[in-house]
Amino acid sequence: MPDKINILFVGDIIGEPGFNFLKLVLPSIKTKYNIDFTIANAENISNGIGLLERDAKSILALDVDVLTGGNHTFDKIQTHKYINDSDTVLRPLNYPKGVYGKGYGVYKVKDKDVSICVSNLQGRVYMKPIEDPFRTFDWMYEKVKEQTNIILVDFHAEVTAEKIAFGWYADGRASAILGTHTHIQTADSRVLPGGTAYITDVGMTGPYDSVIGMKKEVSIRRFLYATPQKHETASDDLRLAACVVQIDTKTGKALSITRIMYPEF
């Protein structure tokens, strides 16, 4: 067993522009940071909202190991069977009991004698009133702690305070809590005292000449007129937002967390 592994987490991939840029830069990023395992949030991959089977398979074909999601995971109804059958596409674990799909999985790291747990949880403040993510994490932790001490959580939530509270709640049990959903990378990446790597939001991979990935003119009209507008993905100023977490395989504790914004602003 290696002493440490490097895990790459790619922030929300926005539509075809985000996918194309990921395809372009991912090999060099993985080489630069000596990546052993790759996770990506893909709930906005299909035309900027939701997940189609063909798009999920395209990302996984880039040597991405697991896809996580969030409140838009189920927006493409034609993909529900694929989500239910897939072991490498996750939806938030704290959806009500009986919802199709999987909220966590334990995966072997390629060419390493190491297993890791990847989980997806969704916040509740200003989001759908689903099950409690804190107690859901407790349940999952008890299920997997005998299988692996390396546990990564994509915590998909709107409110900063809920994400930070969850980070402290899971400190010492999770190896990393990686926030998603708000699409703007935060500057608070750190390793908490108990050994949990934390960031409030990893950011998005896609067009930054936009309002969180959408054409800025459309978003401005929504605020000006308070009326629905057609959802359109932007296309320019492409960047990758991600984090690399280095983990001690013996303890499951994070050794470091490194933010990536490529190219930098």
MARKOL-43701 format. One record per residue (C-alpha): residue in one letter; x, y, z. Coordinates in Angstrom, 1 decimal. Example, Ala and Ser with C-alpha at 12.3 -4.5 7.8 and 13.67 -1.06 7.14 Angstrom:
# MARKOL-43701
["A",[12.3,-4.5,7.8]];
["S",[13.7,-1.1,7.1]];
//
This chain:
# MARKOL-43701
["M",[0.0,0.0,0.0]];
["P",[1.4,3.5,-0.9]];
["D",[1.9,5.9,2.0]];
["K",[-0.2,8.6,0.3]];
["I",[-2.5,9.2,-2.7]];
["N",[-3.5,12.3,-4.7]];
["I",[-7.2,12.7,-5.5]];
["L",[-8.4,15.3,-8.1]];
["F",[-11.9,16.7,-7.7]];
["V",[-13.1,18.8,-10.7]];
["G",[-15.8,21.4,-10.0]];
["D",[-19.1,21.5,-11.8]];
["I",[-18.6,20.9,-15.5]];
["I",[-20.8,23.3,-17.5]];
["G",[-22.2,22.0,-20.7]];
["E",[-20.2,21.2,-23.9]];
["P",[-17.8,24.1,-23.4]];
["G",[-16.8,22.8,-20.0]];
["F",[-16.5,19.3,-21.3]];
["N",[-14.3,20.3,-24.2]];
["F",[-12.0,22.3,-22.0]];
["L",[-11.8,19.4,-19.5]];
["K",[-10.8,17.0,-22.3]];
["L",[-8.1,19.4,-23.4]];
["V",[-6.4,20.1,-20.0]];
["L",[-7.2,17.0,-17.9]];
["P",[-4.2,14.9,-19.0]];
["S",[-1.7,17.6,-18.2]];
["I",[-3.3,18.4,-14.8]];
["K",[-3.2,14.7,-13.9]];
["T",[0.4,14.4,-14.8]];
["K",[1.4,17.6,-13.0]];
["Y",[-0.2,16.6,-9.7]];
["N",[0.5,12.9,-10.0]];
["I",[-3.2,12.0,-9.7]];
["D",[-4.3,8.5,-8.6]];
["F",[-8.1,9.0,-8.6]];
["T",[-10.4,11.5,-10.3]];
["I",[-13.8,12.7,-9.3]];
["A",[-15.9,15.3,-11.2]];
["N",[-19.2,17.0,-10.5]];
["A",[-21.4,16.5,-13.7]];
["E",[-24.9,17.7,-12.8]];
["N",[-24.7,20.5,-15.3]];
["I",[-23.0,18.8,-18.2]];
["S",[-25.9,18.4,-20.5]];
["N",[-26.7,21.8,-22.1]];
["G",[-25.8,23.4,-18.8]];
["I",[-28.4,21.7,-16.6]];
["G",[-28.9,18.0,-15.8]];
["L",[-27.1,14.8,-17.0]];
["L",[-27.6,12.7,-20.1]];
["E",[-26.2,9.2,-20.3]];
["R",[-24.1,10.0,-23.4]];
["D",[-22.5,13.0,-21.6]];
["A",[-21.8,11.0,-18.4]];
["K",[-20.1,8.3,-20.5]];
["S",[-18.1,10.9,-22.4]];
["I",[-16.6,12.3,-19.1]];
["L",[-15.9,8.8,-17.7]];
["A",[-14.1,8.0,-20.9]];
["L",[-11.6,10.7,-20.1]];
["D",[-10.3,8.4,-17.3]];
["V",[-12.5,10.1,-14.7]];
["D",[-13.4,7.5,-12.0]];
["V",[-16.6,8.8,-10.4]];
["L",[-19.2,11.5,-11.2]];
["T",[-21.1,13.3,-8.5]];
["G",[-24.2,15.4,-8.8]];
["G",[-26.7,17.6,-7.0]];
["N",[-30.1,19.2,-7.3]];
["H",[-30.0,18.9,-11.1]];
["T",[-29.0,15.3,-11.3]];
["F",[-32.5,14.1,-12.0]];
["D",[-33.5,16.9,-14.4]];
["K",[-33.1,14.7,-17.6]];
["I",[-35.9,12.1,-17.0]];
["Q",[-34.5,10.0,-19.9]];
["T",[-31.4,9.3,-17.9]];
["H",[-33.0,7.9,-14.7]];
["K",[-32.5,4.3,-15.6]];
["Y",[-28.8,4.9,-16.4]];
["I",[-28.4,6.7,-13.0]];
["N",[-30.1,3.8,-11.3]];
["D",[-27.9,1.1,-12.9]];
["S",[-24.6,3.0,-12.8]];
["D",[-22.0,2.4,-10.0]];
["T",[-19.9,5.4,-11.0]];
["V",[-22.6,8.1,-11.3]];
["L",[-23.7,9.3,-7.9]];
["R",[-26.8,11.3,-6.8]];
["P",[-27.2,13.0,-3.4]];
["L",[-27.4,10.2,-0.8]];
["N",[-29.9,12.1,1.4]];
["Y",[-32.8,11.9,-1.1]];
["P",[-35.8,10.1,0.4]];
["K",[-35.5,6.4,0.8]];
["G",[-36.4,4.4,-2.3]];
["V",[-35.1,7.0,-4.8]];
["Y",[-33.2,5.3,-7.6]];
["G",[-29.5,5.6,-7.9]];
["K",[-26.6,5.5,-5.4]];
["G",[-25.4,8.2,-3.1]];
["Y",[-22.0,6.6,-2.3]];
["G",[-19.7,3.9,-3.4]];
["V",[-16.4,2.3,-2.4]];
["Y",[-13.9,2.2,-5.2]];
["K",[-10.5,0.6,-5.8]];
["V",[-7.8,3.0,-6.8]];
["K",[-6.2,1.8,-10.1]];
["D",[-2.8,0.1,-9.6]];
["K",[-2.9,0.7,-5.9]];
["D",[-3.8,-1.5,-3.0]];
["V",[-6.2,1.2,-1.7]];
["S",[-10.0,1.6,-1.6]];
["I",[-11.8,4.9,-1.1]];
["C",[-15.4,6.0,-0.5]];
["V",[-16.9,8.8,-2.5]];
["S",[-20.2,10.2,-1.4]];
["N",[-22.6,12.9,-2.6]];
["L",[-24.7,14.9,-0.1]];
["Q",[-27.0,17.9,-0.6]];
["G",[-27.8,20.8,1.7]];
["R",[-31.3,21.8,2.7]];
["V",[-31.2,25.6,3.2]];
["Y",[-32.8,27.2,0.1]];
["M",[-32.8,23.8,-1.5]];
["K",[-35.3,20.9,-1.7]];
["P",[-36.5,19.8,1.7]];
["I",[-34.9,16.3,1.6]];
["E",[-33.4,14.2,4.4]];
["D",[-30.8,15.6,6.9]];
["P",[-27.4,15.4,5.3]];
["F",[-25.6,15.5,8.7]];
["R",[-27.4,12.4,10.0]];
["T",[-27.2,10.7,6.6]];
["F",[-23.4,11.1,6.7]];
["D",[-23.4,9.5,10.2]];
["W",[-25.3,6.5,8.7]];
["M",[-23.0,6.2,5.7]];
["Y",[-19.8,6.6,7.9]];
["E",[-20.9,3.6,10.1]];
["K",[-21.5,1.6,6.9]];
["V",[-18.2,2.2,5.3]];
["K",[-15.6,2.8,8.0]];
["E",[-14.7,-0.9,8.2]];
["Q",[-14.1,-1.0,4.4]];
["T",[-11.9,2.1,4.1]];
["N",[-10.7,5.1,6.2]];
["I",[-10.6,7.3,3.1]];
["I",[-13.9,9.1,2.6]];
["L",[-14.6,12.0,0.3]];
["V",[-17.8,14.0,0.2]];
["D",[-19.2,16.3,-2.5]];
["F",[-21.4,18.5,-0.3]];
["H",[-23.7,20.3,-2.8]];
["A",[-25.3,23.2,-1.0]];
["E",[-26.4,26.8,-1.5]];
["V",[-25.5,28.4,1.9]];
["T",[-21.9,28.9,3.0]];
["A",[-22.8,28.5,6.7]];
["E",[-24.4,25.1,6.1]];
["K",[-21.3,23.9,4.2]];
["I",[-18.9,25.2,6.9]];
["A",[-21.0,23.6,9.7]];
["F",[-20.9,20.3,7.9]];
["G",[-17.2,20.5,7.5]];
["W",[-16.7,20.9,11.2]];
["Y",[-19.3,18.1,11.8]];
["A",[-17.4,15.6,9.7]];
["D",[-13.9,16.7,10.7]];
["G",[-11.8,13.7,11.7]];
["R",[-14.2,11.3,10.0]];
["A",[-14.2,12.4,6.4]];
["S",[-10.9,12.8,4.5]];
["A",[-12.3,15.7,2.5]];
["I",[-15.4,17.8,2.3]];
["L",[-15.6,19.5,-1.1]];
["G",[-18.3,22.0,-1.6]];
["T",[-20.1,22.4,-4.9]];
["H",[-23.2,24.2,-6.4]];
["T",[-22.5,27.9,-6.2]];
["H",[-19.9,27.7,-9.1]];
["I",[-17.5,30.3,-7.6]];
["Q",[-14.3,29.0,-6.1]];
["T",[-13.7,30.1,-2.6]];
["A",[-10.4,30.9,-1.0]];
["D",[-10.8,29.0,2.2]];
["S",[-9.2,25.6,1.3]];
["R",[-7.5,24.2,4.4]];
["V",[-7.1,21.0,6.5]];
["L",[-9.2,21.2,9.6]];
["P",[-7.7,20.1,13.0]];
["G",[-9.1,16.6,12.8]];
["G",[-7.5,16.0,9.4]];
["T",[-10.3,16.7,7.0]];
["A",[-9.5,18.8,3.9]];
["Y",[-12.2,21.4,3.4]];
["I",[-13.3,24.0,0.8]];
["T",[-16.6,25.8,0.7]];
["D",[-16.8,25.6,-3.1]];
["V",[-14.5,24.1,-5.6]];
["G",[-15.9,26.3,-8.4]];
["M",[-17.0,25.5,-11.9]];
["T",[-15.2,24.2,-15.0]];
["G",[-16.5,26.0,-18.1]];
["P",[-17.2,29.5,-19.4]];
["Y",[-16.4,32.4,-17.1]];
["D",[-17.6,35.1,-19.6]];
["S",[-21.0,34.4,-18.0]];
["V",[-23.1,34.4,-14.9]];
["I",[-22.2,31.1,-13.2]];
["G",[-22.0,29.5,-16.7]];
["M",[-25.0,31.0,-18.3]];
["K",[-25.1,33.7,-21.0]];
["K",[-24.8,36.9,-19.0]];
["E",[-27.4,38.8,-21.0]];
["V",[-30.0,36.2,-20.2]];
["S",[-29.2,36.2,-16.5]];
["I",[-29.3,40.0,-16.4]];
["R",[-32.8,40.0,-18.0]];
["R",[-34.0,37.6,-15.2]];
["F",[-32.9,40.1,-12.6]];
["L",[-34.2,43.1,-14.4]];
["Y",[-37.6,41.8,-15.2]];
["A",[-38.1,39.0,-12.6]];
["T",[-39.5,36.7,-15.3]];
["P",[-38.3,33.4,-16.6]];
["Q",[-35.8,33.5,-19.4]];
["K",[-34.5,30.7,-21.8]];
["H",[-31.6,28.8,-20.2]];
["E",[-28.6,29.2,-22.4]];
["T",[-25.0,28.1,-21.7]];
["A",[-22.2,30.5,-22.3]];
["S",[-19.1,29.6,-24.3]];
["D",[-16.2,32.0,-23.8]];
["D",[-13.3,32.4,-21.3]];
["L",[-13.0,28.7,-20.4]];
["R",[-11.3,27.7,-17.2]];
["L",[-10.9,24.6,-15.0]];
["A",[-11.7,24.8,-11.3]];
["A",[-10.6,21.9,-9.2]];
["C",[-8.9,20.7,-6.0]];
["V",[-6.2,18.1,-5.3]];
["V",[-6.3,16.4,-1.9]];
["Q",[-3.3,14.4,-0.7]];
["I",[-4.3,11.7,1.8]];
["D",[-2.3,9.6,4.1]];
["T",[-3.5,6.0,3.3]];
["K",[-2.8,4.6,6.7]];
["T",[-4.8,7.2,8.7]];
["G",[-7.2,8.5,6.1]];
["K",[-6.3,12.0,7.1]];
["A",[-5.7,14.8,4.6]];
["L",[-2.1,16.0,4.3]];
["S",[-2.9,18.9,2.1]];
["I",[-5.5,20.5,-0.2]];
["T",[-4.5,22.5,-3.3]];
["R",[-6.8,24.8,-5.2]];
["I",[-6.5,24.9,-9.0]];
["M",[-7.9,27.6,-11.3]];
["Y",[-6.5,27.0,-14.8]];
["P",[-5.8,29.4,-16.4]];
["E",[-5.6,31.8,-13.5]];
["F",[-7.4,35.1,-13.7]];
//
